[in-house]
Amino acid sequence: MEKFLEDPNLILLNDSSPTKHNIANENLTAINLSILSIASTIIAPHIEWNTLPEYNSSDHWSINIQLFH
């Protein structure tokens, strides 16, 4: 995955916040990734990425992506 994300044609939106909570061992990870292609560089600065604070019957937090113009 790290090699994949080194591609200069991709933009990772994640802000390093955890997206998954492993209840068994209490680990928090950022396993869910939001990726844009370089063609989206025009909109990338206008995007806000964050996780929502509540669970939705899953051990993953929902991801909220908003586009501001």
N, C-alpha and C positions, 0 to 999 in steps of 0.2 A: 504494500500500500504506500509506503514512504516513497518508493521509486516512482510509482504512478503519480503521486502528488508533486514530484519534482518537475513534472512537465510544465514548461512555461506557458502553455496554452490553457492552463486550468487555474481557477481562482477558488480557494477554499473559503467559504463564508463563516465557518465556525469560529467562535471567539475563545475557545478552549474550555468552555463550560461543560460539565458532564452532561451526557444525554441518556445514560443508563445507570441504574442502581442495582447492583447484585445484592439482593436481600440476604442471601446465604452467608456471604463473607463481608458485607457492608462496603464493598469496593464501588467506587464511582469511576466511570469511564466515559470517554467521548467517542463511542463506537459509531454513532450515526453521523454521517458527513453530508454536508450540503455543498455541492461543487457546481461552479459555472464554467462555461467555456470562455476563452479569451475574447470571443466575439461579443461577450456580454460586458466587456470592460466599461462601456458607456453607462450601463445601469448599476454596476457594482458599487460605486460610491453612494448610490441612492438606496441601498438595501440595508435594512436593519435585521439582524439575526439574533434570536434569543430562544431559550427554552422556557416553556411555561411551567410554573411552580407546582402544579397539581398532576397527579397520575390519572390516567384514563384506563384503568383496569389492565395496566401493563407495567413492567419494570423499566420502561423507557419513558422519558419525558417527551411531551409533544414539542415540536419545533415550530416557532412562529417566524415567518419571513415576511417582512413588509417592504413594499416599494414606495419610496417617497419621491415626489417630483417637484 
